[in-house]
């Protein structure tokens, strides 16, 4: 009997077929990653929006009971932020990985801004007048409301520090993007803010109300706007007490001192501070305001002494 043997010839994958398989697998993996990333991003946004909604409800309930929004929301740990004046029942809690920022407001404030950010820097903001969470870019600027005006809560500290030596009149003009720090210490800029020549503070503009070195949405206050502040606080004779540390406005001027226009020396830290306005008194002397530790006043001055436009003084910005 004849035996028939049938042999099947086995074929392996060709290079082309392998490449096709690899491409298909790559496409499927990419689709999966994109899909997961999209779902993950939506989850992050949802958690932020939920945190903002819940926190704003706490603020509104606080206002109903106390007549105004809290001055601050302090991080108490474990994602809990509690109001001051203290009322623990109105503490706001955020989701794990999220952080809350509530720029300080003045006493009896009827407005607020509330920010929540995730670990991936996604950030949304909600306010008393816009209760729908909106995308926010950049970091919020802490502010304090005094009367009808909204001020930055601290002096400007922007630019690259350049050290100054005690030599002679107008040792060197500040270049764009530069600042002085008291005693040439960056740590002093972190505490008190930078010291600036008037022209640098104004970014070489002479227009009253110029943005200058202020952040977006703020400007260097005019002489008239400082007068509005002074008038609201009861006049020059007593306004200084309310603007210094321990005052009731939250302005908290720390008396940084100055850099002399005539000797380039730093002096008077914790004794006085000069705050530039955006108005000139004459061709080289700007209007400025001064606060001293041994008086109650907030004085209006024009140039002279250490406040020539070549000297170094502080900048406090006002919201547009």
C-alpha positions in Angstrom: 0.0 0.0 0.0 1.3 3.3 -1.0 1.6 5.9 1.8 0.9 9.5 0.8 2.7 12.1 2.8 1.4 15.7 2.5 3.7 18.4 3.7 2.5 21.9 4.4 5.0 24.6 3.8 5.1 27.1 6.8 5.5 30.8 6.1 6.8 33.3 8.6 5.8 37.0 8.8 7.5 39.2 6.2 9.2 42.4 7.3 6.4 44.4 5.8 3.8 42.5 7.7 5.7 43.0 11.0 6.0 46.7 10.3 2.3 46.9 9.7 1.6 45.1 13.0 3.9 47.4 14.9 2.3 50.5 13.4 -1.2 49.3 14.3 -0.1 48.6 17.9 1.4 52.1 18.1 -1.8 53.7 16.9 -3.9 51.8 19.3 -1.5 52.7 22.2 -1.6 56.4 21.2 -5.4 56.4 21.1 -5.5 54.8 24.6 -3.0 57.3 26.0 -4.9 60.3 24.5 -8.2 58.9 25.8 -6.8 58.4 29.3 -5.1 61.8 29.4 -8.4 63.5 28.3 -10.4 61.7 30.9 -7.7 62.4 33.6 -7.7 66.2 32.7 -11.5 66.3 32.9 -11.3 64.7 36.3 -8.8 67.3 37.5 -11.0 70.2 36.2 -14.1 68.7 37.8 -12.4 68.4 41.2 -11.2 72.1 40.9 -14.7 73.3 40.0 -16.3 71.3 42.7 -13.8 72.7 45.3 -14.5 76.3 44.1 -18.2 75.8 44.3 -18.1 74.4 47.8 -15.7 77.0 49.1 -17.7 79.9 47.6 -20.8 78.6 49.4 -18.9 78.6 52.7 -17.9 82.2 52.0 -21.4 83.3 51.3 -22.7 81.6 54.5 -19.9 83.3 56.4 -21.0 86.7 54.9 -24.6 86.1 55.9 -23.7 85.6 59.5 -20.8 88.1 59.8 -21.9 90.8 57.4 -18.7 90.6 55.3 -16.3 88.1 53.8 -13.4 86.9 55.9 -10.1 88.7 55.9 -8.2 85.5 55.1 -8.5 81.8 54.6 -5.7 80.1 56.5 -4.3 76.7 55.5 -5.0 74.5 58.6 -3.6 71.4 57.0 -5.2 68.3 55.4 -6.6 70.5 52.6 -8.7 72.6 55.1 -8.7 76.4 54.9 -10.4 78.3 57.7 -11.5 82.0 57.8 -10.3 84.8 60.0 -12.0 86.2 62.1 -12.1 82.5 63.1 -15.4 80.6 62.6 -14.6 76.9 62.1 -18.0 75.9 60.8 -17.1 77.8 57.6 -13.8 76.1 56.8 -13.4 75.2 53.2 -11.9 71.8 52.1 -10.2 71.0 48.8 -9.5 67.7 47.1 -6.3 65.9 47.6 -3.5 67.5 45.5 -5.4 70.8 45.1 -4.5 74.1 46.8 -6.6 77.1 47.5 -5.5 80.7 47.3 -7.7 83.5 48.8 -6.0 86.9 48.4 -6.4 88.8 51.7 -9.2 91.4 51.8 -9.6 94.3 54.1 -12.0 94.5 57.0 -15.7 94.5 56.1 -15.0 93.5 52.5 -18.0 92.8 50.3 -15.9 91.3 47.5 -13.5 88.3 47.1 -11.6 86.3 44.6 -10.9 82.6 45.2 -8.5 80.4 43.3 -8.0 76.6 43.3 -5.1 75.0 41.5 -4.2 71.4 40.9 -0.7 69.8 41.0 -0.4 70.1 37.2 -0.9 73.9 37.6 -4.4 73.9 36.1 -6.1 76.8 37.9 -9.6 78.2 38.1 -11.0 81.3 39.8 -14.4 82.3 41.2 -15.5 85.7 42.5 -18.5 87.0 44.4 -19.6 88.7 41.1 -18.8 85.7 38.8 -19.9 82.5 40.5 -19.0 80.3 37.5 -15.5 78.9 37.8 -13.3 80.3 35.0 -9.8 79.3 33.8 -7.1 81.5 35.4 -3.6 81.9 34.1 -0.7 83.0 36.3 -0.7 83.4 40.1 -3.2 85.7 41.8 -1.9 88.9 43.2 -2.7 89.3 46.9 -4.7 92.5 47.4 -6.3 94.6 50.1 -9.4 96.7 49.6 -9.5 100.1 51.2 -12.6 102.1 50.5 -13.2 102.0 46.8 -9.6 101.1 45.9 -7.9 97.7 45.6 -4.2 97.8 46.4 -1.5 95.2 46.1 -0.8 93.8 49.6 2.9 94.2 49.3 5.5 96.3 47.6 6.7 95.4 44.1 9.7 93.0 44.0 10.6 92.4 40.4 13.8 92.6 38.4 17.4 91.5 38.9 19.3 92.8 41.9 22.3 95.0 41.2 24.6 95.8 44.1 25.3 99.4 44.9 28.4 101.0 46.3 28.6 104.1 48.4 30.4 106.5 46.0 28.9 109.7 44.7 25.9 111.3 43.2 23.8 109.1 41.0 26.4 106.2 41.0 24.6 104.6 38.0 21.2 104.7 36.5 19.2 101.5 36.8 18.8 99.6 33.6 15.5 98.1 32.5 14.7 95.0 34.7 17.0 96.0 37.6 16.3 96.6 41.3 18.1 97.5 44.4 17.8 95.5 47.6 18.4 97.1 51.0 22.1 96.4 52.0 22.5 94.5 48.7 20.7 91.5 50.3 18.1 89.6 48.2 16.5 88.5 51.4 15.6 92.1 52.1 13.8 92.4 48.7 11.8 89.3 49.6 10.7 90.9 52.8 10.3 94.6 51.9 10.2 94.6 48.1 12.7 96.2 45.8 13.9 99.9 45.7 13.6 101.6 42.3 14.6 104.8 40.6 11.4 106.6 39.5 12.2 106.3 35.8 12.8 102.5 36.1 9.6 102.1 38.2 7.7 103.9 35.4 9.4 101.9 32.7 10.5 105.3 31.2 7.0 106.6 30.8 5.9 110.0 32.1 2.2 109.3 31.8 0.4 109.5 35.2 -1.2 106.1 36.0 1.3 104.2 33.9 1.6 100.4 34.4 5.3 100.7 34.9 6.7 97.6 36.8 3.3 96.7 38.2 1.8 93.3 37.2 -1.0 93.1 34.6 -4.2 94.7 35.8 -2.4 97.2 38.1 -0.6 100.5 37.7 1.5 102.9 39.7 -1.0 105.2 41.5 -1.3 108.8 40.6 -0.8 111.6 43.2 -4.6 112.1 43.1 -5.3 108.4 43.8 -3.0 108.5 46.9 -5.0 111.5 48.0 -8.2 109.5 47.7 -6.6 106.9 50.0 -5.5 109.5 52.5 -8.9 111.2 52.5 -10.7 107.9 53.1 -8.4 107.2 56.1 -9.1 110.6 57.7 -6.4 112.8 56.3 -2.6 113.0 56.2 -2.3 113.6 59.9 -3.5 110.1 60.9 -3.5 107.9 57.8 0.0 106.6 58.4 -0.9 104.7 61.6 -3.6 102.8 59.7 -1.1 101.9 56.8 1.7 100.7 59.0 2.1 97.2 60.5 -0.6 96.6 63.0 -2.9 99.1 61.3 -6.5 98.2 60.5 -6.3 98.4 56.7 -4.1 95.5 55.8 -1.8 97.8 53.8 1.0 96.8 56.1 3.8 99.1 54.9 7.0 97.6 56.4 9.2 100.8 56.4 11.9 99.5 54.1 14.0 102.6 54.1 15.5 104.2 51.0 18.6 104.4 48.8 20.1 107.9 48.9 20.2 109.8 45.7 23.3 111.7 46.8 25.5 109.0 48.4 24.0 105.8 47.1 23.8 104.6 50.7 20.9 102.6 52.1 19.4 104.0 55.3 16.3 104.2 57.5 15.1 100.6 57.4 12.3 100.2 59.9 12.2 104.0 60.3 10.5 105.2 57.1 9.5 104.4 53.6 8.9 106.4 50.5 6.3 105.3 47.9 6.5 106.7 44.4 3.4 108.1 42.6 3.3 108.3 38.8 3.1 112.1 38.8 6.0 114.5 38.4 6.2 117.7 40.6 8.7 119.2 38.1 11.1 117.9 35.5 13.1 115.7 37.9 11.2 115.4 41.1 8.2 113.1 41.4 5.5 113.3 44.0 5.8 110.6 46.6 4.2 109.6 50.0 6.2 108.9 53.2 5.5 107.0 56.3 7.6 107.2 59.5 7.7 105.0 62.6 7.5 108.0 65.0 4.6 109.8 63.5 0.9 109.0 62.6 1.0 110.9 59.3 1.1 109.8 55.7 2.7 112.8 54.1 2.6 114.1 50.5 6.0 115.2 49.4 7.7 116.3 46.2 11.3 115.5 45.5 14.1 117.0 47.6 16.4 115.1 49.9 16.5 111.4 49.3 13.5 111.4 47.0 15.1 112.8 43.9 14.1 110.6 40.9 17.6 109.1 41.0 17.2 107.8 44.5 15.7 104.4 45.4 12.1 104.2 46.7 9.3 101.6 46.9 6.4 100.9 44.6 2.9 99.9 45.7 0.5 99.2 42.8 -3.2 100.0 42.5 -5.7 97.8 40.6 -6.9 99.3 37.4 
